[in-house]
Structure formats: C-alpha cells, structure tokens
Amino acid sequence: MKKIFFVFILITSFMTQVQAQNNDLQLIEKTINYYLDGMTTHNATSFEKAFHPNATMKWIDKKYEDVNAIEALSSYVKANDPVKTKTRIMAIHIAEDAASAQLELEYDTFSYIDFMHLLKIDGTWKIVSKTYATRTKSPKE
C-alpha cells in the first residue's frame, strides 16, 4: 500500500511539473509573439509588452553594438514601413525562471536570427536581452 501511495505521489508531482512547464512555454510564446508582432506590424507598443524596460540588444555591425532594446526597436519601426516578413520560433529552452529562445525573421534578401533570453519576473515572462545576427540570402534562395 505504501508503494502504491509513493508511486501516486511521484506521478502527481511529475504531472504538476509538466503542466507548469507547458504553462510557462505558452506564456513565453505569448511574450515572443508580442515582439514578433512589433516587428511585423511595426506596432512599437508591442515591444513594451515583450521586453523588460532595461532589456538590451546586442549585435556586431563592423563593431560591437549594445543599446536599450525597446528604444532601438521602437525607433526602427517608427522610421520604417512594414514589409513582408516570415517569422518562426526555432527553439525554446526553459530552466525554472529563466529561458532562451531562438527566432528567425525572414525578409526578401536577408534574415535576422535572434537569440532571446527571458526571465520570469513577478510571474511574468519578459525578454531581458536580445542578441542577433543578420544572414544574407544567396541569389538561389
């Protein structure tokens, strides 16, 4: 009887953890989709839903660049018209209250490959840093 009870407790505990991780996955996807919405529709207010106010964005363009993510992305979308963009979430990894995501935003002649780091802050997932690379498409693509 004790073994059955112990197995029941183990299964219940495991199912609770799986359910919590699935819930976190959905919440992370929601946060990422705020970012993707901002990039595809040029809705700058979406970035405030996705990013922590102190989130950074880093990349290499002949030299190392490091800026506030919300400010830089908002300026970019306000200064440019939306263009056709194909987006996809390539991977999400979760470890307790930290997560990472790899995204691709595909345009006609190039793609952005984004690496996002997220933290669960006061129960809400926020992007705290974005690092990206630009991949130029070959003429055959």
C-alpha angles and dihedrals in degrees: 000000000000090000092053091049091048092050090048091052091049093049092046091049092049093048091050091053092048091049092049091049091049089051090049090049091054092048092048091050089051091052092047091048090056087058093045090049090053091051097045101039096028090235101156094191089067089069091062089057092049105040135057108241091248095045116138133217119206134184144143119250102161085311139030113281126195122177142152104278099217094047095046097044093044091051091048096051093043091053097046137053119241116262132194107286131181112205135189139171105231099184143350124196122188129195112174106291096354130075142168130208134191117209138179125210109189123201130175097273105017146014133224114222107203127197110196127191116201135189129196101235117185089340095310125105113230132176107242099178139015124195119180146177130203118230116198115215120235116236090255094061 
